[in-house]
């Protein structure tokens, strides 16, 4: 039998916007449940809350006895391996072929040989009609095909709990009917617990054992299909009939039963009388005939069908109907506290940094991803870093050369110039370039993955995105910063030497002698330490903003801009702190 899901008093908001409140339901193990509701009522948010991808403000969500609201992330990752999830847009990994996408959970969590992995993968691809397309990348196939590939991936490990977010979107009527039959057959074979979010009325009428509906920030009705479909509730009746006349309007802001016209027995508006607000008469759109439920292709009844019939006959399965007064009550709006929000974001940023350090020492280590990211960050950063290092070193040499002449300390020009480049200019130039080039690209990459649900898909599969994606990118920034810091130091020192000797007429021997006389090994070490710290900060900031990107292309652009600006601010603050500590703790040569 499938896994158990028990939800009690679940409440979720985004800032001042309440999505739904006090949602309570139980998914009967092994049965198929469909969740309905107008667009924007938080059905997808509910699915993500069940998996622990979003943290509700209140309530309990027990999955196989574990509360996904309060459990540690490591426990959630382990429990999510029991889930199979079809996201609304498929959420395929863009860099992998269709075959590798479907095979990914098997390779990640089983010890099956590649021949067995291939056999299972091809079987699932054949099941969803994608044989012959397995070599293509997600960007090379249609949206409907991506949806079917996502379904194949969600079924490849025979999960205990299957969640489908609008599985019919992007599919034609024939493939939608085939998909409904496929889900029913999978349930008959595996006895998995299923929750399907859909707007397809025909699918909702014929596929599930149980039905629920979200409307106006609450669960208005939930129970057995045969009771749900025969209700005379005005909201449910209007939605199932697809009638434009009723309490459901074009937006939730105007949805309200008191604003809907009174209907006669044929569904036509009538005068409410005496100027009083009109109300929908119960039963105006009640469904009179219960449609027949789909049967498995094998012809044999599902185990869930028999259990469901026993529950209904015994009275254990009853129809829940929300209180109308509670449904009509407007939600309480709360103003988000900017200070609290800033503190939460700061805490989340530091938490990501600590998680990155811990995940660096966990296995398996994504060495291939690290090499790819290191090559990418270095390749886009080294030329700009070199081009900036030359004028940087020249300006420092010219400025200090002029100053030392004015104060009669020409013999110290070399030491001052070289130490300024090694301790200050090189680490700063390196990190500015890495943040502006590599960091921006990292943020855009992770941000795009976030809005395509790839990060959530990875979490559902049971893969920690911090370990798999963030650690290689942060380490790549650190290694690139150390390498480029050394190169920038050499180029900057040579540029300063050239301009001091050639342009200002300095003495070559004096330039080098002053440097060797006053410089010491810790001066070189502190430059590399700064490069390590700055590279780490650039990588973590870019990853944090990418993982917390708002939906849409605009959200990705804003995250990239924020990551660069925040990195620059942190860079100069941390540079001040490290420099101050170094000067206090390490005495100068000859002091």
C-alpha positions as CSV (number, residue, x, y, z in Angstrom):
1,X,0.0,0.0,0.0
2,X,1.1,3.6,-0.7
3,X,2.5,6.1,1.8
4,X,0.4,8.0,4.3
5,X,-0.2,11.8,4.1
6,X,-2.1,13.5,6.9
7,X,-2.4,17.3,6.8
8,X,-3.8,19.3,9.8
9,X,-4.3,23.0,10.1
10,X,-1.9,23.9,7.3
11,X,-1.5,27.7,6.7
12,X,0.7,29.3,4.1
13,X,1.3,33.0,3.2
14,X,3.8,35.0,1.1
15,X,4.4,38.2,2.9
16,X,1.1,39.9,3.6
17,X,-0.7,37.6,1.0
18,X,-2.4,34.6,2.6
19,X,-2.6,31.7,0.2
20,X,-4.8,29.3,2.2
21,X,-5.5,28.8,5.9
22,X,-6.3,25.8,8.2
23,X,-6.3,23.2,5.5
24,X,-7.0,19.7,6.9
25,X,-7.2,16.5,4.9
26,X,-5.9,13.0,4.7
27,X,-4.9,11.3,1.5
28,X,-6.2,7.7,1.8
29,X,-3.3,5.3,1.3
30,X,-3.2,3.8,-2.1
31,X,-6.1,5.9,-3.5
32,X,-6.1,8.6,-6.1
33,X,-7.1,12.1,-5.0
34,X,-7.7,15.1,-7.3
35,X,-7.3,18.7,-6.0
36,X,-9.3,21.3,-7.9
37,X,-9.7,25.1,-7.7
38,X,-9.7,28.3,-9.8
39,X,-6.3,29.6,-11.0
40,X,-4.3,31.3,-8.3
41,X,-5.7,29.4,-5.3
42,X,-2.4,27.9,-4.3
43,X,-2.8,24.3,-5.5
44,X,0.9,24.1,-6.6
45,X,1.9,25.7,-3.4
46,X,0.0,23.0,-1.5
47,X,1.9,20.3,-3.4
48,X,5.3,21.9,-2.6
49,X,4.3,22.3,1.1
50,X,3.5,18.5,1.2
51,X,7.1,17.8,0.1
52,X,8.7,20.3,2.4
53,X,9.9,22.5,-0.4
54,X,7.9,25.4,1.1
55,X,7.6,26.0,4.9
56,X,4.1,26.7,6.0
57,X,3.6,29.2,8.9
58,X,1.3,26.8,10.9
59,X,0.0,23.3,10.8
60,X,1.3,19.7,10.6
61,X,2.0,17.6,7.5
62,X,2.8,14.0,8.3
63,X,4.3,11.9,5.6
64,X,4.7,8.3,6.8
65,X,4.5,9.8,10.3
66,X,7.2,12.4,9.8
67,X,6.2,16.1,10.0
68,X,7.6,17.8,6.9
69,X,7.1,21.2,8.4
70,X,9.5,20.7,11.4
71,X,11.8,17.9,10.2
72,X,15.4,18.6,9.4
73,X,16.3,19.0,5.8
74,X,18.4,15.8,5.9
75,X,15.3,13.9,7.0
76,X,13.2,15.5,4.3
77,X,15.7,14.6,1.6
78,X,15.6,11.0,2.7
79,X,11.8,10.9,2.8
80,X,11.4,12.6,-0.6
81,X,13.0,9.5,-2.2
82,X,9.6,7.9,-1.6
83,X,7.9,10.6,-3.7
84,X,7.4,10.7,-7.5
85,X,6.6,14.2,-8.6
86,X,5.5,15.5,-12.0
87,X,6.0,19.3,-12.0
88,X,3.8,21.6,-14.0
89,X,6.4,22.2,-16.7
90,X,8.2,18.9,-16.4
91,X,11.3,20.4,-14.5
92,X,13.8,18.4,-16.6
93,X,17.5,19.1,-16.2
94,X,18.4,21.2,-19.3
95,X,21.9,19.8,-19.6
96,X,20.9,16.2,-19.7
97,X,19.2,14.2,-22.4
98,X,15.7,12.8,-22.0
99,X,17.2,9.4,-21.3
100,X,19.6,10.7,-18.6
101,X,16.8,12.7,-17.0
102,X,14.6,9.7,-16.6
103,X,17.6,7.5,-15.5
104,X,18.8,10.1,-13.0
105,X,16.9,8.8,-9.9
106,X,18.0,5.2,-10.5
107,X,21.6,6.2,-10.8
108,X,21.5,8.4,-7.8
109,X,19.7,6.1,-5.3
110,X,20.1,2.5,-6.5
111,X,23.0,0.2,-7.1
112,X,21.5,-1.2,-10.3
113,X,23.8,-1.9,-13.2
114,X,23.7,0.3,-16.3
115,X,22.0,-2.5,-18.3
116,X,19.2,-2.7,-15.7
117,X,18.9,1.1,-15.5
118,X,18.6,1.2,-19.3
119,X,15.9,-1.5,-19.3
120,X,13.8,0.3,-16.7
121,X,14.3,3.7,-18.3
122,X,13.4,2.5,-21.8
123,X,10.3,0.8,-20.3
124,X,9.1,4.0,-18.7
125,X,9.8,6.0,-21.9
126,X,7.8,3.5,-23.9
127,X,5.0,3.8,-21.3
128,X,4.7,7.6,-22.0
129,X,5.3,7.3,-25.8
130,X,8.8,8.8,-26.0
131,X,10.8,5.9,-27.5
132,X,13.0,7.4,-30.2
133,X,13.3,10.7,-28.4
134,X,15.6,9.6,-25.6
135,X,18.7,11.1,-27.1
136,X,17.3,14.7,-27.3
137,X,17.8,17.5,-24.9
138,X,14.7,19.0,-23.2
139,X,15.1,22.2,-25.3
140,X,14.7,20.1,-28.4
141,X,11.3,18.6,-27.7
142,X,7.8,20.1,-27.2
143,X,6.3,21.2,-23.9
144,X,3.9,18.2,-24.0
145,X,6.8,15.8,-24.5
146,X,8.7,17.4,-21.7
147,X,5.7,16.8,-19.5
148,X,5.6,13.2,-20.5
149,X,9.3,12.8,-19.8
150,X,8.8,14.3,-16.4
151,X,6.1,11.8,-15.7
152,X,8.4,8.9,-16.8
153,X,11.1,10.2,-14.4
154,X,8.5,10.5,-11.5
155,X,7.6,6.8,-12.0
156,X,11.0,5.3,-12.6
157,X,11.6,4.3,-8.9
158,X,8.1,3.0,-8.3
159,X,7.4,5.6,-5.6
160,X,5.0,5.2,-2.7
161,X,3.5,8.7,-3.1
162,X,2.9,10.3,-6.6
163,X,2.2,14.0,-6.9
164,X,1.1,15.4,-10.3
165,X,0.8,19.1,-10.9
166,X,-1.5,19.6,-13.9
167,X,-0.4,16.5,-15.8
168,X,-2.7,17.3,-18.7
169,X,-1.5,20.8,-19.5
170,X,0.1,21.0,-22.9
171,X,-1.4,17.7,-24.0
172,X,-4.1,17.2,-26.7
173,X,-7.4,15.4,-25.7
174,X,-6.2,12.0,-26.9
175,X,-3.0,12.1,-24.9
176,X,-4.8,13.5,-21.9
177,X,-7.1,10.5,-22.0
178,X,-4.1,8.2,-22.4
179,X,-2.4,9.9,-19.5
180,X,-5.4,9.4,-17.2
181,X,-5.5,5.8,-18.1
182,X,-1.8,5.5,-17.5
183,X,-2.1,7.0,-14.0
184,X,-4.9,4.6,-13.2
185,X,-2.9,1.6,-14.4
186,X,0.1,2.7,-12.4
187,X,-2.0,3.0,-9.3
188,X,-3.5,-0.5,-10.0
189,X,0.0,-2.0,-10.3
190,X,1.8,-0.2,-7.5
191,X,-1.0,0.8,-5.1
192,X,0.7,4.1,-4.7
193,X,-1.0,7.1,-3.0
194,X,-1.7,9.7,-5.7
195,X,-2.6,13.4,-5.6
196,X,-3.4,15.1,-8.9
197,X,-3.8,18.8,-9.3
198,X,-5.9,19.5,-12.4
199,X,-8.2,22.0,-14.1
200,X,-9.5,19.2,-16.5
201,X,-13.1,18.6,-15.4
202,X,-13.4,15.3,-17.4
203,X,-10.3,14.0,-15.8
204,X,-11.5,15.1,-12.3
205,X,-14.9,13.4,-12.8
206,X,-13.6,10.0,-14.0
207,X,-10.1,9.4,-12.6
208,X,-9.9,9.9,-8.8
209,X,-11.4,8.2,-5.8
210,X,-11.5,11.4,-3.8
211,X,-11.9,15.1,-4.7
212,X,-11.1,18.4,-3.0
213,X,-11.4,22.0,-3.9
214,X,-9.5,25.1,-2.8
215,X,-11.3,28.4,-3.1
216,X,-11.0,31.8,-1.3
217,X,-8.0,30.7,0.8
218,X,-9.5,27.5,2.2
219,X,-10.5,24.0,1.4
220,X,-14.2,24.4,0.7
221,X,-14.9,20.7,0.2
222,X,-13.2,17.4,0.4
223,X,-14.4,13.8,0.3
224,X,-15.3,10.7,-1.8
225,X,-15.8,11.3,-5.5
226,X,-19.3,10.0,-5.5
227,X,-20.4,12.4,-2.8
228,X,-18.4,15.4,-4.1
229,X,-19.8,15.2,-7.6
230,X,-23.4,15.1,-6.4
231,X,-23.1,18.1,-4.2
232,X,-25.3,21.2,-4.6
233,X,-22.6,23.5,-3.2
234,X,-22.7,26.6,-5.5
235,X,-18.9,27.0,-5.9
236,X,-18.3,23.4,-6.6
237,X,-21.3,23.1,-8.9
238,X,-20.3,26.2,-10.9
239,X,-16.7,25.0,-11.2
240,X,-17.6,21.4,-12.3
241,X,-20.1,22.8,-14.8
242,X,-17.7,25.4,-16.1
243,X,-20.5,28.0,-15.8
244,X,-19.5,31.7,-16.1
245,X,-22.5,32.7,-13.8
246,X,-21.9,32.1,-10.1
247,X,-19.7,33.0,-7.2
248,X,-16.4,32.4,-9.0
249,X,-15.4,35.4,-11.1
250,X,-12.4,36.3,-13.2
251,X,-10.2,37.0,-10.1
252,X,-10.2,36.0,-6.4
253,X,-10.5,39.7,-5.5
254,X,-14.1,39.7,-6.7
255,X,-15.0,36.1,-6.0
256,X,-17.8,36.3,-3.4
257,X,-21.2,34.5,-3.2
258,X,-23.0,37.7,-2.2
259,X,-22.0,39.3,-5.6
260,X,-23.4,36.6,-7.7
261,X,-26.9,36.8,-9.2
262,X,-29.8,34.6,-8.1
263,X,-30.5,31.8,-10.6
264,X,-33.8,30.1,-11.5
265,X,-34.2,26.3,-11.9
266,X,-32.8,26.6,-15.5
267,X,-29.8,28.7,-14.5
268,X,-31.0,32.1,-15.6
269,X,-30.6,35.2,-13.4
270,X,-33.7,36.4,-11.6
271,X,-34.5,39.6,-9.6
272,X,-33.3,39.3,-6.0
273,X,-36.2,41.5,-4.8
274,X,-36.3,44.5,-2.5
275,X,-32.9,45.6,-3.6
276,X,-31.2,43.1,-1.3
277,X,-28.0,41.5,-2.4
278,X,-28.6,38.4,-4.6
279,X,-27.5,35.0,-3.4
280,X,-27.0,31.7,-5.4
281,X,-29.7,29.2,-4.7
282,X,-28.3,25.9,-3.6
283,X,-29.0,23.2,-6.1
284,X,-29.1,25.4,-9.2
285,X,-26.2,23.6,-10.7
286,X,-26.2,20.3,-8.9
287,X,-24.9,17.4,-11.0
288,X,-27.7,14.8,-11.4
289,X,-25.8,11.8,-12.8
290,X,-22.6,10.3,-11.4
291,X,-20.1,9.6,-14.2
292,X,-18.6,6.2,-14.4
293,X,-15.0,6.0,-13.0
294,X,-12.2,4.8,-15.3
295,X,-11.2,1.1,-15.0
296,X,-7.7,-0.3,-15.3
297,X,-6.7,-1.6,-18.7
298,X,-6.3,-5.1,-17.3
299,X,-10.0,-5.2,-16.4
300,X,-9.3,-6.3,-12.9
301,X,-10.4,-3.9,-10.1
302,X,-7.8,-1.9,-8.2
303,X,-7.1,-2.7,-4.6
304,X,-7.8,1.0,-3.8
305,X,-11.3,0.7,-5.3
306,X,-12.3,-2.0,-2.9
307,X,-10.8,-0.2,0.1
308,X,-12.5,3.0,-0.9
309,X,-15.9,1.3,-1.2
310,X,-15.5,-0.2,2.2
311,X,-14.6,3.2,3.7
312,X,-17.7,4.8,2.1
313,X,-20.0,2.0,3.2
314,X,-18.8,2.1,6.8
315,X,-19.1,5.8,7.1
316,X,-15.4,6.4,7.6
317,X,-15.3,8.5,4.4
318,X,-17.5,11.5,4.7
319,X,-17.8,14.7,2.8
320,X,-16.2,17.7,4.5
321,X,-17.8,21.1,3.7
322,X,-16.3,24.4,4.9
323,X,-18.3,26.9,6.9
324,X,-19.8,29.5,4.5
325,X,-19.2,32.3,7.1
326,X,-15.6,31.4,7.4
327,X,-15.2,31.4,3.6
328,X,-16.7,34.8,3.3
329,X,-14.5,36.3,5.9
330,X,-11.7,38.5,4.3
331,X,-8.2,37.4,5.2
332,X,-6.3,39.3,7.9
333,X,-3.5,41.3,6.2
334,X,-0.2,41.8,7.9
335,X,2.4,44.2,6.9
336,X,5.8,42.6,6.5
337,X,8.5,43.9,8.8
338,X,11.4,45.1,6.7
339,X,13.9,44.6,9.5
340,X,12.6,41.1,10.2
341,X,12.8,40.3,6.5
342,X,16.4,41.6,6.3
343,X,17.4,39.6,9.4
344,X,15.8,36.5,7.9
345,X,17.7,36.9,4.6
346,X,21.0,37.6,6.4
347,X,20.5,34.4,8.5
348,X,19.6,32.4,5.4
349,X,22.7,33.6,3.7
350,X,25.0,32.6,6.6
351,X,23.2,29.3,6.8
352,X,23.9,28.6,3.2
353,X,27.6,29.5,3.8
354,X,27.8,27.0,6.7
355,X,25.9,24.3,4.7
356,X,28.4,24.8,1.8
357,X,31.3,24.3,4.2
358,X,29.8,21.1,5.7
359,X,28.7,19.8,2.3
360,X,32.2,20.2,0.9
361,X,33.3,17.2,3.1
362,X,30.4,15.0,2.3
363,X,30.4,12.3,-0.3
364,X,29.9,11.9,-3.2
365,X,31.9,14.9,-4.2
366,X,30.9,16.5,-7.6
367,X,34.5,16.6,-8.9
368,X,33.5,16.8,-12.6
369,X,31.1,19.7,-11.9
370,X,33.9,21.5,-10.0
371,X,36.3,21.2,-12.9
372,X,33.7,22.4,-15.4
373,X,32.8,25.4,-13.2
374,X,36.5,26.2,-12.5
375,X,37.3,26.2,-16.2
376,X,34.2,28.4,-16.9
377,X,34.9,31.0,-14.2
378,X,38.6,31.2,-15.0
379,X,38.0,31.4,-18.8
380,X,35.5,34.4,-18.4
381,X,37.6,36.2,-15.8
382,X,41.3,36.0,-16.6
383,X,41.4,38.4,-19.6
384,X,39.4,41.2,-17.9
385,X,41.5,40.7,-14.7
386,X,44.8,41.1,-16.7
387,X,43.5,44.1,-18.5
388,X,42.4,45.8,-15.3
389,X,45.6,44.8,-13.4
390,X,47.9,46.7,-15.8
391,X,46.4,50.2,-15.3
392,X,45.7,49.5,-11.7
393,X,49.4,48.8,-11.0
394,X,50.4,51.8,-13.2
395,X,48.1,54.2,-11.3
396,X,49.4,53.0,-7.9
397,X,53.0,53.3,-9.0
398,X,52.5,56.8,-10.6
399,X,50.6,58.1,-7.6
400,X,53.0,56.7,-5.0
401,X,56.0,57.7,-7.1
402,X,54.8,61.3,-7.2
403,X,54.0,61.3,-3.5
404,X,57.4,59.9,-2.4
405,X,59.2,62.5,-4.6
406,X,57.3,65.2,-2.8
407,X,58.2,63.9,0.7
408,X,61.8,62.9,-0.3
409,X,61.3,59.2,0.1
410,X,61.9,58.0,-3.4
411,X,63.8,54.9,-2.0
412,X,60.5,53.5,-0.7
413,X,58.5,53.7,-3.9
414,X,59.0,50.1,-4.9
415,X,58.0,48.7,-1.5
416,X,54.9,50.9,-1.3
417,X,53.8,50.1,-4.8
418,X,54.3,46.4,-4.6
419,X,52.7,46.0,-1.2
420,X,49.7,48.0,-2.3
421,X,49.3,45.8,-5.3
422,X,49.8,42.5,-3.5
423,X,47.8,43.2,-0.3
424,X,45.0,45.4,-1.7
425,X,44.7,45.8,-5.4
426,X,45.2,42.2,-6.6
427,X,42.6,40.5,-4.3
428,X,40.0,43.3,-4.9
429,X,40.5,43.4,-8.7
430,X,40.3,39.6,-8.9
431,X,37.1,39.3,-6.9
432,X,35.4,42.2,-8.7
433,X,36.0,40.5,-12.0
434,X,34.9,37.1,-10.7
435,X,31.7,38.6,-9.2
436,X,30.9,40.6,-12.3
437,X,31.6,37.8,-14.7
438,X,31.6,34.3,-13.2
439,X,29.4,35.1,-10.2
440,X,26.8,36.8,-12.4
441,X,26.8,33.7,-14.7
442,X,26.5,31.4,-11.7
443,X,23.5,33.4,-10.3
444,X,21.8,33.4,-13.7
445,X,22.3,29.7,-14.2
446,X,20.9,28.8,-10.7
447,X,18.2,31.4,-11.1
448,X,17.0,29.9,-14.4
449,X,17.1,26.4,-12.8
450,X,15.0,27.7,-9.9
451,X,12.2,29.2,-12.0
452,X,12.1,26.1,-14.1
453,X,11.6,24.0,-10.9
454,X,14.8,22.1,-11.6
455,X,16.1,22.8,-8.0
456,X,12.8,21.6,-6.5
457,X,13.0,18.5,-8.8
458,X,16.5,17.8,-7.5
459,X,15.3,18.1,-3.9
460,X,12.4,15.8,-4.6
461,X,14.7,13.2,-6.1
462,X,16.6,13.3,-2.8
463,X,19.6,15.2,-4.1
464,X,20.9,18.1,-2.0
465,X,21.4,21.0,-4.4
466,X,23.9,22.6,-2.0
467,X,26.1,19.6,-2.3
468,X,25.5,19.0,-6.0
469,X,25.4,22.5,-7.4
470,X,26.5,25.1,-4.8
471,X,29.7,23.5,-3.5
472,X,31.3,23.0,-6.9
473,X,30.5,26.6,-7.9
474,X,31.8,28.2,-4.6
475,X,35.0,26.1,-4.7
476,X,35.5,27.1,-8.4
477,X,35.3,30.8,-7.4
478,X,37.8,30.2,-4.6
479,X,40.3,28.4,-6.8
480,X,39.9,30.9,-9.6
481,X,40.4,33.7,-7.1
482,X,43.6,32.2,-5.8
483,X,45.0,31.6,-9.3
484,X,44.0,35.0,-10.7
485,X,45.2,36.8,-7.6
486,X,48.7,35.5,-8.3
487,X,48.6,36.4,-11.9
488,X,47.1,39.9,-11.2
489,X,49.8,40.4,-8.6
490,X,52.6,39.6,-11.1
491,X,51.1,41.8,-13.8
492,X,50.4,44.6,-11.4
493,X,53.9,44.6,-10.0
494,X,55.4,44.5,-13.5
495,X,53.1,47.3,-14.7
496,X,54.1,49.4,-11.7
497,X,57.8,48.7,-12.2
498,X,57.5,49.7,-15.9
499,X,55.8,53.0,-15.3
500,X,57.9,54.0,-12.3
501,X,61.2,53.3,-14.1
502,X,60.3,54.4,-17.6
503,X,57.7,57.2,-17.1
504,X,58.9,58.7,-13.8
505,X,62.6,58.0,-14.3
506,X,63.0,55.8,-11.2
507,X,66.0,53.7,-10.5
508,X,65.5,50.0,-11.2
509,X,67.8,48.8,-8.4
510,X,66.2,51.1,-5.8
511,X,62.7,50.0,-6.8
512,X,63.5,46.3,-6.2
513,X,65.8,46.9,-3.2
514,X,63.1,48.8,-1.3
515,X,60.6,46.0,-1.9
516,X,63.0,43.2,-0.7
517,X,64.0,45.3,2.3
518,X,60.5,45.9,3.6
519,X,58.3,43.2,2.3
520,X,57.9,39.8,4.1
521,X,56.2,36.5,3.4
522,X,53.1,37.3,5.5
523,X,52.4,40.2,3.0
524,X,52.1,37.7,0.2
525,X,50.1,35.2,2.3
526,X,47.5,37.8,3.4
527,X,46.8,38.6,-0.3
528,X,46.1,35.0,-1.0
529,X,44.0,34.7,2.2
530,X,41.9,37.6,1.0
531,X,41.5,36.0,-2.4
532,X,40.2,32.8,-0.7
533,X,37.7,34.8,1.5
534,X,36.6,37.0,-1.3
535,X,36.1,34.1,-3.8
536,X,34.1,32.2,-1.2
537,X,31.8,35.2,-0.6
538,X,31.4,35.8,-4.3
539,X,30.3,32.2,-4.9
540,X,28.0,32.0,-1.9
541,X,26.3,35.4,-2.7
542,X,25.8,34.3,-6.3
543,X,24.4,30.9,-5.3
544,X,22.1,32.4,-2.6
545,X,20.6,34.9,-5.0
546,X,20.2,32.2,-7.7
547,X,18.5,29.8,-5.4
548,X,16.1,32.5,-4.1
549,X,15.2,34.0,-7.5
550,X,11.7,35.3,-8.0
551,X,9.6,33.8,-10.8
552,X,10.2,35.0,-14.4
553,X,13.0,36.4,-16.4
554,X,12.8,39.7,-14.5
555,X,13.4,37.8,-11.3
556,X,16.6,36.3,-12.7
557,X,17.8,39.8,-13.8
558,X,17.1,41.3,-10.4
559,X,19.0,38.4,-8.7
560,X,22.0,38.9,-10.9
561,X,22.1,42.6,-10.2
562,X,21.7,42.1,-6.5
563,X,24.4,39.4,-6.3
564,X,27.0,41.7,-8.0
565,X,26.1,44.7,-5.8
566,X,26.0,42.7,-2.5
567,X,29.3,41.1,-3.4
568,X,30.9,44.5,-3.9
569,X,29.6,45.8,-0.6
570,X,30.8,42.7,1.3
571,X,34.1,42.8,-0.5
572,X,35.1,46.3,0.7
573,X,33.8,45.7,4.3
574,X,35.6,42.4,4.7
575,X,38.7,43.9,3.1
576,X,38.7,46.6,5.8
577,X,38.3,44.1,8.6
578,X,41.0,41.7,7.3
579,X,43.5,44.5,6.7
580,X,42.9,46.0,10.1
581,X,43.4,42.6,11.8
582,X,46.6,42.0,9.8
583,X,48.2,45.3,10.6
584,X,47.4,44.8,14.3
585,X,48.5,41.2,14.5
586,X,51.5,41.1,12.2
587,X,54.3,43.7,12.9
588,X,56.0,45.3,9.9
589,X,59.5,44.3,8.9
590,X,62.1,46.0,11.0
591,X,59.5,47.2,13.5
